[in-house]
Amino acid sequence: RLTHQILESIDKALKPQGVAVVIEAAHMCMMMRGVEKQNSMTTTSAFTGVFKQAETRNEFLRLISGSN
C-alpha cells in the first residue's frame, strides 16, 4: 500500500504526465524473529501515465538499476 500511497500523493500534488515509484525495503520482522533471513528484501513498484508504456517504464527501471 505504501508504494501506491506515495504514487497517489505525487500524482495529486504535481499532476505530472506520469509517476514511477519503486521501493526496496527490508522486512524487520523476518530479520528479527520467525524465519530469520538476514538479507530478506522486498521490492514493490507502481506506475501511472507515460510509465505504463513498456518502453518508458523499461528505460526508467534500467536507469535506476544502474544498467545502461
Predicted model as a PDB file, atoms N, CA, C, CB and O in Angstrom, pLDDT in the B-factor column:
MODEL        1                                                                  
ATOM      1  N   ARG A   1       0.809  -1.202   0.000  1.00 93.00           N  
ATOM      2  CA  ARG A   1       0.000   0.000   0.000  1.00 93.00           C  
ATOM      3  C   ARG A   1       0.849   1.261   0.000  1.00 93.00           C  
ATOM      4  CB  ARG A   1      -0.918   0.001   1.189  1.00 93.00           C  
ATOM      5  O   ARG A   1       0.475   2.262  -0.612  1.00 93.00           O  
ATOM      6  N   LEU A   2       1.980   1.220   0.677  1.00 95.00           N  
ATOM      7  CA  LEU A   2       2.822   2.404   0.780  1.00 95.00           C  
ATOM      8  C   LEU A   2       3.253   2.907  -0.598  1.00 95.00           C  
ATOM      9  CB  LEU A   2       4.049   2.103   1.634  1.00 95.00           C  
ATOM     10  O   LEU A   2       3.247   4.111  -0.854  1.00 95.00           O  
ATOM     11  N   THR A   3       3.623   1.987  -1.477  1.00 97.00           N  
ATOM     12  CA  THR A   3       4.049   2.362  -2.830  1.00 97.00           C  
ATOM     13  C   THR A   3       2.945   3.130  -3.546  1.00 97.00           C  
ATOM     14  CB  THR A   3       4.439   1.111  -3.641  1.00 97.00           C  
ATOM     15  O   THR A   3       3.199   4.166  -4.161  1.00 97.00           O  
ATOM     16  N   HIS A   4       1.730   2.624  -3.467  1.00 98.00           N  
ATOM     17  CA  HIS A   4       0.601   3.277  -4.141  1.00 98.00           C  
ATOM     18  C   HIS A   4       0.224   4.597  -3.465  1.00 98.00           C  
ATOM     19  CB  HIS A   4      -0.612   2.341  -4.165  1.00 98.00           C  
ATOM     20  O   HIS A   4      -0.203   5.534  -4.140  1.00 98.00           O  
ATOM     21  N   GLN A   5       0.375   4.679  -2.157  1.00 98.00           N  
ATOM     22  CA  GLN A   5       0.088   5.936  -1.456  1.00 98.00           C  
ATOM     23  C   GLN A   5       1.070   7.025  -1.875  1.00 98.00           C  
ATOM     24  CB  GLN A   5       0.146   5.730   0.069  1.00 98.00           C  
ATOM     25  O   GLN A   5       0.671   8.174  -2.070  1.00 98.00           O  
ATOM     26  N   ILE A   6       2.335   6.681  -2.013  1.00 98.00           N  
ATOM     27  CA  ILE A   6       3.341   7.642  -2.468  1.00 98.00           C  
ATOM     28  C   ILE A   6       3.026   8.076  -3.896  1.00 98.00           C  
ATOM     29  CB  ILE A   6       4.766   7.033  -2.385  1.00 98.00           C  
ATOM     30  O   ILE A   6       3.059   9.265  -4.213  1.00 98.00           O  
ATOM     31  N   LEU A   7       2.724   7.109  -4.748  1.00 98.00           N  
ATOM     32  CA  LEU A   7       2.389   7.404  -6.143  1.00 98.00           C  
ATOM     33  C   LEU A   7       1.201   8.364  -6.217  1.00 98.00           C  
ATOM     34  CB  LEU A   7       2.074   6.102  -6.913  1.00 98.00           C  
ATOM     35  O   LEU A   7       1.250   9.357  -6.942  1.00 98.00           O  
ATOM     36  N   GLU A   8       0.145   8.073  -5.476  1.00 98.00           N  
ATOM     37  CA  GLU A   8      -1.053   8.915  -5.498  1.00 98.00           C  
ATOM     38  C   GLU A   8      -0.774  10.317  -4.966  1.00 98.00           C  
ATOM     39  CB  GLU A   8      -2.163   8.267  -4.682  1.00 98.00           C  
ATOM     40  O   GLU A   8      -1.316  11.292  -5.487  1.00 98.00           O  
ATOM     41  N   SER A   9       0.063  10.431  -3.936  1.00 98.00           N  
ATOM     42  CA  SER A   9       0.393  11.744  -3.384  1.00 98.00           C  
ATOM     43  C   SER A   9       1.170  12.590  -4.378  1.00 98.00           C  
ATOM     44  CB  SER A   9       1.194  11.592  -2.101  1.00 98.00           C  
ATOM     45  O   SER A   9       0.879  13.774  -4.548  1.00 98.00           O  
ATOM     46  N   ILE A  10       2.154  11.993  -5.036  1.00 98.00           N  
ATOM     47  CA  ILE A  10       2.931  12.714  -6.047  1.00 98.00           C  
ATOM     48  C   ILE A  10       2.038  13.128  -7.208  1.00 98.00           C  
ATOM     49  CB  ILE A  10       4.099  11.848  -6.557  1.00 98.00           C  
ATOM     50  O   ILE A  10       2.098  14.261  -7.683  1.00 98.00           O  
ATOM     51  N   ASP A  11       1.213  12.197  -7.652  1.00 98.00           N  
ATOM     52  CA  ASP A  11       0.315  12.468  -8.779  1.00 98.00           C  
ATOM     53  C   ASP A  11      -0.659  13.605  -8.453  1.00 98.00           C  
ATOM     54  CB  ASP A  11      -0.468  11.197  -9.154  1.00 98.00           C  
ATOM     55  O   ASP A  11      -0.882  14.493  -9.277  1.00 98.00           O  
ATOM     56  N   LYS A  12      -1.230  13.573  -7.260  1.00 98.00           N  
ATOM     57  CA  LYS A  12      -2.196  14.600  -6.847  1.00 98.00           C  
ATOM     58  C   LYS A  12      -1.539  15.969  -6.693  1.00 98.00           C  
ATOM     59  CB  LYS A  12      -2.864  14.197  -5.532  1.00 98.00           C  
ATOM     60  O   LYS A  12      -2.101  16.980  -7.113  1.00 98.00           O  
ATOM     61  N   ALA A  13      -0.351  16.003  -6.091  1.00 98.00           N  
ATOM     62  CA  ALA A  13       0.321  17.276  -5.820  1.00 98.00           C  
ATOM     63  C   ALA A  13       0.912  17.919  -7.072  1.00 98.00           C  
ATOM     64  CB  ALA A  13       1.413  17.068  -4.802  1.00 98.00           C  
ATOM     65  O   ALA A  13       0.835  19.135  -7.243  1.00 98.00           O  
ATOM     66  N   LEU A  14       1.502  17.103  -7.946  1.00 98.00           N  
ATOM     67  CA  LEU A  14       2.235  17.649  -9.088  1.00 98.00           C  
ATOM     68  C   LEU A  14       1.500  17.560 -10.421  1.00 98.00           C  
ATOM     69  CB  LEU A  14       3.533  16.948  -9.211  1.00 98.00           C  
ATOM     70  O   LEU A  14       1.775  18.328 -11.343  1.00 98.00           O  
ATOM     71  N   LYS A  15       0.569  16.625 -10.515  1.00 98.00           N  
ATOM     72  CA  LYS A  15      -0.178  16.380 -11.758  1.00 98.00           C  
ATOM     73  C   LYS A  15       0.751  16.208 -12.971  1.00 98.00           C  
ATOM     74  CB  LYS A  15      -1.154  17.535 -12.016  1.00 98.00           C  
ATOM     75  O   LYS A  15       0.578  16.885 -13.984  1.00 98.00           O  
ATOM     76  N   PRO A  16       1.733  15.306 -12.867  1.00 98.00           N  
ATOM     77  CA  PRO A  16       2.673  15.078 -13.968  1.00 98.00           C  
ATOM     78  C   PRO A  16       2.058  14.196 -15.056  1.00 98.00           C  
ATOM     79  CB  PRO A  16       3.962  14.434 -13.439  1.00 98.00           C  
ATOM     80  O   PRO A  16       0.934  13.714 -14.915  1.00 98.00           O  
ATOM     81  N   GLN A  17       2.799  13.993 -16.129  1.00 98.00           N  
ATOM     82  CA  GLN A  17       2.349  13.118 -17.208  1.00 98.00           C  
ATOM     83  C   GLN A  17       2.422  11.650 -16.796  1.00 98.00           C  
ATOM     84  CB  GLN A  17       3.187  13.352 -18.465  1.00 98.00           C  
ATOM     85  O   GLN A  17       1.786  10.795 -17.411  1.00 98.00           O  
ATOM     86  N   GLY A  18       3.188  11.368 -15.768  1.00 98.00           N  
ATOM     87  CA  GLY A  18       3.308  10.010 -15.258  1.00 98.00           C  
ATOM     88  C   GLY A  18       4.144   9.993 -13.993  1.00 98.00           C  
ATOM     89  O   GLY A  18       4.953  10.887 -13.745  1.00 98.00           O  
ATOM     90  N   VAL A  19       3.930   8.955 -13.202  1.00 98.00           N  
ATOM     91  CA  VAL A  19       4.678   8.789 -11.958  1.00 98.00           C  
ATOM     92  C   VAL A  19       5.194   7.357 -11.905  1.00 98.00           C  
ATOM     93  CB  VAL A  19       3.791   9.117 -10.706  1.00 98.00           C  
ATOM     94  O   VAL A  19       4.487   6.412 -12.258  1.00 98.00           O  
ATOM     95  N   ALA A  20       6.436   7.214 -11.459  1.00 98.00           N  
ATOM     96  CA  ALA A  20       7.032   5.891 -11.246  1.00 98.00           C  
ATOM     97  C   ALA A  20       7.589   5.853  -9.833  1.00 98.00           C  
ATOM     98  CB  ALA A  20       8.156   5.582 -12.306  1.00 98.00           C  
ATOM     99  O   ALA A  20       8.364   6.725  -9.439  1.00 98.00           O  
ATOM    100  N   VAL A  21       7.193   4.848  -9.077  1.00 98.00           N  
ATOM    101  CA  VAL A  21       7.674   4.693  -7.704  1.00 98.00           C  
ATOM    102  C   VAL A  21       8.189   3.271  -7.538  1.00 98.00           C  
ATOM    103  CB  VAL A  21       6.547   5.008  -6.662  1.00 98.00           C  
ATOM    104  O   VAL A  21       7.488   2.306  -7.843  1.00 98.00           O  
ATOM    105  N   VAL A  22       9.412   3.151  -7.054  1.00 97.00           N  
ATOM    106  CA  VAL A  22       9.992   1.843  -6.746  1.00 97.00           C  
ATOM    107  C   VAL A  22      10.522   1.915  -5.315  1.00 97.00           C  
ATOM    108  CB  VAL A  22      11.139   1.449  -7.773  1.00 97.00           C  
ATOM    109  O   VAL A  22      11.286   2.815  -4.967  1.00 97.00           O  
ATOM    110  N   ILE A  23      10.108   0.960  -4.498  1.00 95.00           N  
ATOM    111  CA  ILE A  23      10.552   0.910  -3.107  1.00 95.00           C  
ATOM    112  C   ILE A  23      11.225  -0.427  -2.854  1.00 95.00           C  
ATOM    113  CB  ILE A  23       9.364   1.124  -2.128  1.00 95.00           C  
ATOM    114  O   ILE A  23      10.696  -1.484  -3.199  1.00 95.00           O  
ATOM    115  N   GLU A  24      12.396  -0.365  -2.249  1.00 92.00           N  
ATOM    116  CA  GLU A  24      13.096  -1.567  -1.814  1.00 92.00           C  
ATOM    117  C   GLU A  24      13.200  -1.479  -0.301  1.00 92.00           C  
ATOM    118  CB  GLU A  24      14.519  -1.707  -2.494  1.00 92.00           C  
ATOM    119  O   GLU A  24      13.713  -0.496   0.234  1.00 92.00           O  
ATOM    120  N   ALA A  25      12.713  -2.506   0.392  1.00 87.00           N  
ATOM    121  CA  ALA A  25      12.674  -2.454   1.848  1.00 87.00           C  
ATOM    122  C   ALA A  25      13.086  -3.777   2.472  1.00 87.00           C  
ATOM    123  CB  ALA A  25      11.287  -2.073   2.320  1.00 87.00           C  
ATOM    124  O   ALA A  25      12.921  -4.848   1.888  1.00 87.00           O  
ATOM    125  N   ALA A  26      13.626  -3.666   3.673  1.00 82.00           N  
ATOM    126  CA  ALA A  26      13.957  -4.854   4.460  1.00 82.00           C  
ATOM    127  C   ALA A  26      12.817  -5.105   5.438  1.00 82.00           C  
ATOM    128  CB  ALA A  26      15.324  -4.682   5.217  1.00 82.00           C  
ATOM    129  O   ALA A  26      12.328  -4.177   6.083  1.00 82.00           O  
ATOM    130  N   HIS A  27      12.406  -6.333   5.543  1.00 72.00           N  
ATOM    131  CA  HIS A  27      11.360  -6.708   6.492  1.00 72.00           C  
ATOM    132  C   HIS A  27      12.012  -7.023   7.832  1.00 72.00           C  
ATOM    133  CB  HIS A  27      10.534  -7.928   5.972  1.00 72.00           C  
ATOM    134  O   HIS A  27      12.628  -8.076   7.995  1.00 72.00           O  
ATOM    135  N   MET A  28      11.876  -6.120   8.782  1.00 71.00           N  
ATOM    136  CA  MET A  28      12.493  -6.326  10.087  1.00 71.00           C  
ATOM    137  C   MET A  28      11.923  -7.544  10.800  1.00 71.00           C  
ATOM    138  CB  MET A  28      12.311  -5.096  10.949  1.00 71.00           C  
ATOM    139  O   MET A  28      12.641  -8.223  11.535  1.00 71.00           O  
ATOM    140  N   CYS A  29      10.635  -7.828  10.590  1.00 67.00           N  
ATOM    141  CA  CYS A  29      10.041  -8.972  11.274  1.00 67.00           C  
ATOM    142  C   CYS A  29      10.694 -10.278  10.814  1.00 67.00           C  
ATOM    143  CB  CYS A  29       8.525  -9.017  11.023  1.00 67.00           C  
ATOM    144  O   CYS A  29      10.825 -11.220  11.595  1.00 67.00           O  
ATOM    145  N   MET A  30      11.097 -10.325   9.553  1.00 60.00           N  
ATOM    146  CA  MET A  30      11.750 -11.534   9.052  1.00 60.00           C  
ATOM    147  C   MET A  30      13.205 -11.602   9.513  1.00 60.00           C  
ATOM    148  CB  MET A  30      11.679 -11.584   7.519  1.00 60.00           C  
ATOM    149  O   MET A  30      13.775 -12.688   9.609  1.00 60.00           O  
ATOM    150  N   MET A  31      13.800 -10.460   9.794  1.00 61.00           N  
ATOM    151  CA  MET A  31      15.196 -10.439  10.243  1.00 61.00           C  
ATOM    152  C   MET A  31      15.300 -10.743  11.738  1.00 61.00           C  
ATOM    153  CB  MET A  31      15.835  -9.075   9.938  1.00 61.00           C  
ATOM    154  O   MET A  31      16.265 -11.363  12.186  1.00 61.00           O  
ATOM    155  N   MET A  32      14.303 -10.305  12.504  1.00 64.00           N  
ATOM    156  CA  MET A  32      14.388 -10.383  13.953  1.00 64.00           C  
ATOM    157  C   MET A  32      13.790 -11.669  14.543  1.00 64.00           C  
ATOM    158  CB  MET A  32      13.701  -9.196  14.549  1.00 64.00           C  
ATOM    159  O   MET A  32      14.280 -12.177  15.551  1.00 64.00           O  
ATOM    160  N   ARG A  33      12.746 -12.185  13.920  1.00 62.00           N  
ATOM    161  CA  ARG A  33      12.078 -13.352  14.501  1.00 62.00           C  
ATOM    162  C   ARG A  33      11.586 -14.262  13.392  1.00 62.00           C  
ATOM    163  CB  ARG A  33      10.903 -12.925  15.412  1.00 62.00           C  
ATOM    164  O   ARG A  33      11.717 -13.933  12.213  1.00 62.00           O  
ATOM    165  N   GLY A  34      11.048 -15.348  13.740  1.00 56.00           N  
ATOM    166  CA  GLY A  34      10.470 -16.236  12.753  1.00 56.00           C  
ATOM    167  C   GLY A  34      11.513 -16.829  11.830  1.00 56.00           C  
ATOM    168  O   GLY A  34      12.338 -17.634  12.261  1.00 56.00           O  
ATOM    169  N   VAL A  35      11.488 -16.442  10.570  1.00 58.00           N  
ATOM    170  CA  VAL A  35      12.324 -17.054   9.543  1.00 58.00           C  
ATOM    171  C   VAL A  35      13.799 -16.708   9.729  1.00 58.00           C  
ATOM    172  CB  VAL A  35      11.861 -16.614   8.164  1.00 58.00           C  
ATOM    173  O   VAL A  35      14.673 -17.508   9.395  1.00 58.00           O  
ATOM    174  N   GLU A  36      14.074 -15.527  10.258  1.00 60.00           N  
ATOM    175  CA  GLU A  36      15.437 -15.036  10.494  1.00 60.00           C  
ATOM    176  C   GLU A  36      16.312 -15.038   9.241  1.00 60.00           C  
ATOM    177  CB  GLU A  36      16.096 -15.871  11.558  1.00 60.00           C  
ATOM    178  O   GLU A  36      17.450 -15.506   9.263  1.00 60.00           O  
ATOM    179  N   LYS A  37      15.772 -14.521   8.177  1.00 63.00           N  
ATOM    180  CA  LYS A  37      16.540 -14.324   6.949  1.00 63.00           C  
ATOM    181  C   LYS A  37      17.145 -12.933   7.014  1.00 63.00           C  
ATOM    182  CB  LYS A  37      15.646 -14.503   5.663  1.00 63.00           C  
ATOM    183  O   LYS A  37      16.426 -11.938   6.925  1.00 63.00           O  
ATOM    184  N   GLN A  38      18.449 -12.855   7.166  1.00 65.00           N  
ATOM    185  CA  GLN A  38      19.109 -11.581   7.396  1.00 65.00           C  
ATOM    186  C   GLN A  38      19.106 -10.650   6.184  1.00 65.00           C  
ATOM    187  CB  GLN A  38      20.511 -11.826   7.821  1.00 65.00           C  
ATOM    188  O   GLN A  38      19.164  -9.434   6.361  1.00 65.00           O  
ATOM    189  N   ASN A  39      19.043 -11.162   4.996  1.00 69.00           N  
ATOM    190  CA  ASN A  39      19.068 -10.310   3.801  1.00 69.00           C  
ATOM    191  C   ASN A  39      17.749 -10.346   3.060  1.00 69.00           C  
ATOM    192  CB  ASN A  39      20.188 -10.735   2.869  1.00 69.00           C  
ATOM    193  O   ASN A  39      17.727 -10.286   1.831  1.00 69.00           O  
ATOM    194  N   SER A  40      16.664 -10.441   3.778  1.00 73.00           N  
ATOM    195  CA  SER A  40      15.345 -10.520   3.173  1.00 73.00           C  
ATOM    196  C   SER A  40      14.897  -9.131   2.706  1.00 73.00           C  
ATOM    197  CB  SER A  40      14.326 -11.116   4.170  1.00 73.00           C  
ATOM    198  O   SER A  40      14.625  -8.252   3.524  1.00 73.00           O  
ATOM    199  N   MET A  41      14.824  -8.946   1.399  1.00 81.00           N  
ATOM    200  CA  MET A  41      14.420  -7.658   0.822  1.00 81.00           C  
ATOM    201  C   MET A  41      13.162  -7.849  -0.024  1.00 81.00           C  
ATOM    202  CB  MET A  41      15.569  -7.048  -0.037  1.00 81.00           C  
ATOM    203  O   MET A  41      12.957  -8.896  -0.637  1.00 81.00           O  
ATOM    204  N   THR A  42      12.331  -6.817  -0.039  1.00 86.00           N  
ATOM    205  CA  THR A  42      11.143  -6.808  -0.874  1.00 86.00           C  
ATOM    206  C   THR A  42      11.184  -5.557  -1.732  1.00 86.00           C  
ATOM    207  CB  THR A  42       9.841  -6.865  -0.018  1.00 86.00           C  
ATOM    208  O   THR A  42      11.507  -4.474  -1.244  1.00 86.00           O  
ATOM    209  N   THR A  43      10.859  -5.705  -3.007  1.00 91.00           N  
ATOM    210  CA  THR A  43      10.791  -4.568  -3.917  1.00 91.00           C  
ATOM    211  C   THR A  43       9.380  -4.477  -4.478  1.00 91.00           C  
ATOM    212  CB  THR A  43      11.840  -4.697  -5.062  1.00 91.00           C  
ATOM    213  O   THR A  43       8.824  -5.463  -4.961  1.00 91.00           O  
ATOM    214  N   THR A  44       8.804  -3.264  -4.405  1.00 95.00           N  
ATOM    215  CA  THR A  44       7.484  -3.031  -4.986  1.00 95.00           C  
ATOM    216  C   THR A  44       7.579  -1.861  -5.948  1.00 95.00           C  
ATOM    217  CB  THR A  44       6.418  -2.759  -3.882  1.00 95.00           C  
ATOM    218  O   THR A  44       8.461  -1.013  -5.818  1.00 95.00           O  
ATOM    219  N   SER A  45       6.679  -1.816  -6.909  1.00 97.00           N  
ATOM    220  CA  SER A  45       6.674  -0.714  -7.864  1.00 97.00           C  
ATOM    221  C   SER A  45       5.246  -0.394  -8.291  1.00 97.00           C  
ATOM    222  CB  SER A  45       7.538  -1.055  -9.093  1.00 97.00           C  
ATOM    223  O   SER A  45       4.351  -1.237  -8.232  1.00 97.00           O  
ATOM    224  N   ALA A  46       5.063   0.850  -8.720  1.00 98.00           N  
ATOM    225  CA  ALA A  46       3.776   1.295  -9.236  1.00 98.00           C  
ATOM    226  C   ALA A  46       4.031   2.370 -10.285  1.00 98.00           C  
ATOM    227  CB  ALA A  46       2.855   1.829  -8.090  1.00 98.00           C  
ATOM    228  O   ALA A  46       4.953   3.175 -10.158  1.00 98.00           O  
ATOM    229  N   PHE A  47       3.201   2.369 -11.319  1.00 98.00           N  
ATOM    230  CA  PHE A  47       3.392   3.284 -12.447  1.00 98.00           C  
ATOM    231  C   PHE A  47       2.057   3.851 -12.909  1.00 98.00           C  
ATOM    232  CB  PHE A  47       4.094   2.568 -13.613  1.00 98.00           C  
ATOM    233  O   PHE A  47       1.033   3.170 -12.863  1.00 98.00           O  
ATOM    234  N   THR A  48       2.079   5.113 -13.357  1.00 98.00           N  
ATOM    235  CA  THR A  48       0.907   5.722 -13.985  1.00 98.00           C  
ATOM    236  C   THR A  48       1.354   6.479 -15.228  1.00 98.00           C  
ATOM    237  CB  THR A  48       0.164   6.672 -12.995  1.00 98.00           C  
ATOM    238  O   THR A  48       2.546   6.679 -15.458  1.00 98.00           O  
ATOM    239  N   GLY A  49       0.381   6.892 -16.019  1.00 98.00           N  
ATOM    240  CA  GLY A  49       0.636   7.745 -17.176  1.00 98.00           C  
ATOM    241  C   GLY A  49       1.629   7.167 -18.154  1.00 98.00           C  
ATOM    242  O   GLY A  49       1.516   6.009 -18.558  1.00 98.00           O  
ATOM    243  N   VAL A  50       2.616   7.983 -18.540  1.00 98.00           N  
ATOM    244  CA  VAL A  50       3.586   7.571 -19.556  1.00 98.00           C  
ATOM    245  C   VAL A  50       4.404   6.363 -19.132  1.00 98.00           C  
ATOM    246  CB  VAL A  50       4.512   8.713 -19.876  1.00 98.00           C  
ATOM    247  O   VAL A  50       4.950   5.661 -19.984  1.00 98.00           O  
ATOM    248  N   PHE A  51       4.500   6.107 -17.836  1.00 98.00           N  
ATOM    249  CA  PHE A  51       5.269   4.959 -17.358  1.00 98.00           C  
ATOM    250  C   PHE A  51       4.523   3.632 -17.555  1.00 98.00           C  
ATOM    251  CB  PHE A  51       5.609   5.143 -15.886  1.00 98.00           C  
ATOM    252  O   PHE A  51       5.083   2.562 -17.315  1.00 98.00           O  
ATOM    253  N   LYS A  52       3.281   3.703 -17.984  1.00 97.00           N  
ATOM    254  CA  LYS A  52       2.551   2.470 -18.321  1.00 97.00           C  
ATOM    255  C   LYS A  52       3.011   1.933 -19.677  1.00 97.00           C  
ATOM    256  CB  LYS A  52       1.020   2.727 -18.339  1.00 97.00           C  
ATOM    257  O   LYS A  52       2.788   0.763 -19.990  1.00 97.00           O  
ATOM    258  N   GLN A  53       3.653   2.784 -20.482  1.00 98.00           N  
ATOM    259  CA  GLN A  53       4.211   2.350 -21.766  1.00 98.00           C  
ATOM    260  C   GLN A  53       5.482   1.568 -21.489  1.00 98.00           C  
ATOM    261  CB  GLN A  53       4.496   3.568 -22.712  1.00 98.00           C  
ATOM    262  O   GLN A  53       6.369   2.040 -20.778  1.00 98.00           O  
ATOM    263  N   ALA A  54       5.567   0.376 -22.050  1.00 97.00           N  
ATOM    264  CA  ALA A  54       6.684  -0.532 -21.763  1.00 97.00           C  
ATOM    265  C   ALA A  54       8.041   0.116 -22.014  1.00 97.00           C  
ATOM    266  CB  ALA A  54       6.562  -1.788 -22.603  1.00 97.00           C  
ATOM    267  O   ALA A  54       8.957  -0.057 -21.210  1.00 97.00           O  
ATOM    268  N   GLU A  55       8.190   0.849 -23.097  1.00 97.00           N  
ATOM    269  CA  GLU A  55       9.489   1.442 -23.437  1.00 97.00           C  
ATOM    270  C   GLU A  55       9.933   2.456 -22.378  1.00 97.00           C  
ATOM    271  CB  GLU A  55       9.420   2.120 -24.816  1.00 97.00           C  
ATOM    272  O   GLU A  55      11.090   2.444 -21.959  1.00 97.00           O  
ATOM    273  N   THR A  56       9.026   3.326 -21.948  1.00 97.00           N  
ATOM    274  CA  THR A  56       9.348   4.337 -20.935  1.00 97.00           C  
ATOM    275  C   THR A  56       9.624   3.681 -19.586  1.00 97.00           C  
ATOM    276  CB  THR A  56       8.201   5.355 -20.803  1.00 97.00           C  
ATOM    277  O   THR A  56      10.581   4.043 -18.901  1.00 97.00           O  
ATOM    278  N   ARG A  57       8.790   2.720 -19.208  1.00 97.00           N  
ATOM    279  CA  ARG A  57       8.965   2.020 -17.933  1.00 97.00           C  
ATOM    280  C   ARG A  57      10.298   1.275 -17.904  1.00 97.00           C  
ATOM    281  CB  ARG A  57       7.802   1.037 -17.692  1.00 97.00           C  
ATOM    282  O   ARG A  57      11.022   1.330 -16.910  1.00 97.00           O  
ATOM    283  N   ASN A  58      10.618   0.585 -18.985  1.00 96.00           N  
ATOM    284  CA  ASN A  58      11.875  -0.165 -19.053  1.00 96.00           C  
ATOM    285  C   ASN A  58      13.088   0.758 -18.984  1.00 96.00           C  
ATOM    286  CB  ASN A  58      11.926  -0.991 -20.334  1.00 96.00           C  
ATOM    287  O   ASN A  58      14.087   0.422 -18.347  1.00 96.00           O  
ATOM    288  N   GLU A  59      13.010   1.917 -19.636  1.00 96.00           N  
ATOM    289  CA  GLU A  59      14.108   2.879 -19.568  1.00 96.00           C  
ATOM    290  C   GLU A  59      14.291   3.359 -18.135  1.00 96.00           C  
ATOM    291  CB  GLU A  59      13.849   4.075 -20.510  1.00 96.00           C  
ATOM    292  O   GLU A  59      15.418   3.434 -17.645  1.00 96.00           O  
ATOM    293  N   PHE A  60      13.197   3.684 -17.464  1.00 97.00           N  
ATOM    294  CA  PHE A  60      13.259   4.120 -16.060  1.00 97.00           C  
ATOM    295  C   PHE A  60      13.895   3.034 -15.181  1.00 97.00           C  
ATOM    296  CB  PHE A  60      11.837   4.467 -15.537  1.00 97.00           C  
ATOM    297  O   PHE A  60      14.802   3.321 -14.399  1.00 97.00           O  
ATOM    298  N   LEU A  61      13.430   1.817 -15.306  1.00 96.00           N  
ATOM    299  CA  LEU A  61      13.956   0.709 -14.490  1.00 96.00           C  
ATOM    300  C   LEU A  61      15.428   0.459 -14.778  1.00 96.00           C  
ATOM    301  CB  LEU A  61      13.154  -0.574 -14.746  1.00 96.00           C  
ATOM    302  O   LEU A  61      16.200   0.166 -13.864  1.00 96.00           O  
ATOM    303  N   ARG A  62      15.821   0.574 -16.040  1.00 96.00           N  
ATOM    304  CA  ARG A  62      17.221   0.407 -16.418  1.00 96.00           C  
ATOM    305  C   ARG A  62      18.088   1.509 -15.779  1.00 96.00           C  
ATOM    306  CB  ARG A  62      17.367   0.429 -17.962  1.00 96.00           C  
ATOM    307  O   ARG A  62      19.185   1.237 -15.292  1.00 96.00           O  
ATOM    308  N   LEU A  63      17.584   2.749 -15.786  1.00 96.00           N  
ATOM    309  CA  LEU A  63      18.343   3.858 -15.216  1.00 96.00           C  
ATOM    310  C   LEU A  63      18.520   3.720 -13.709  1.00 96.00           C  
ATOM    311  CB  LEU A  63      17.658   5.170 -15.530  1.00 96.00           C  
ATOM    312  O   LEU A  63      19.603   3.993 -13.192  1.00 96.00           O  
ATOM    313  N   ILE A  64      17.484   3.302 -13.000  1.00 95.00           N  
ATOM    314  CA  ILE A  64      17.632   3.202 -11.553  1.00 95.00           C  
ATOM    315  C   ILE A  64      18.425   1.966 -11.121  1.00 95.00           C  
ATOM    316  CB  ILE A  64      16.271   3.183 -10.903  1.00 95.00           C  
ATOM    317  O   ILE A  64      18.953   1.915 -10.011  1.00 95.00           O  
ATOM    318  N   SER A  65      18.501   0.981 -12.000  1.00 91.00           N  
ATOM    319  CA  SER A  65      19.272  -0.229 -11.648  1.00 91.00           C  
ATOM    320  C   SER A  65      20.759  -0.043 -11.935  1.00 91.00           C  
ATOM    321  CB  SER A  65      18.741  -1.451 -12.424  1.00 91.00           C  
ATOM    322  O   SER A  65      21.582  -0.847 -11.499  1.00 91.00           O  
ATOM    323  N   GLY A  66      21.103   1.012 -12.666  1.00 81.00           N  
ATOM    324  CA  GLY A  66      22.500   1.262 -12.978  1.00 81.00           C  
ATOM    325  C   GLY A  66      22.972   0.554 -14.238  1.00 81.00           C  
ATOM    326  O   GLY A  66      24.145   0.663 -14.597  1.00 81.00           O  
ATOM    327  N   SER A  67      22.094  -0.165 -14.914  1.00 64.00           N  
ATOM    328  CA  SER A  67      22.433  -0.843 -16.169  1.00 64.00           C  
ATOM    329  C   SER A  67      22.116   0.075 -17.329  1.00 64.00           C  
ATOM    330  CB  SER A  67      21.668  -2.185 -16.311  1.00 64.00           C  
ATOM    331  O   SER A  67      20.969   0.490 -17.500  1.00 64.00           O  
ATOM    332  N   ASN A  68      23.108   0.392 -18.118  1.00 58.00           N  
ATOM    333  CA  ASN A  68      22.871   1.270 -19.269  1.00 58.00           C  
ATOM    334  C   ASN A  68      22.616   0.438 -20.425  1.00 58.00           C  
ATOM    335  CB  ASN A  68      24.023   2.206 -19.543  1.00 58.00           C  
ATOM    336  O   ASN A  68      22.388   0.955 -21.519  1.00 58.00           O  
TER     337      ASN A  68                                                      
ENDMDL                                                                          
END                                                                             
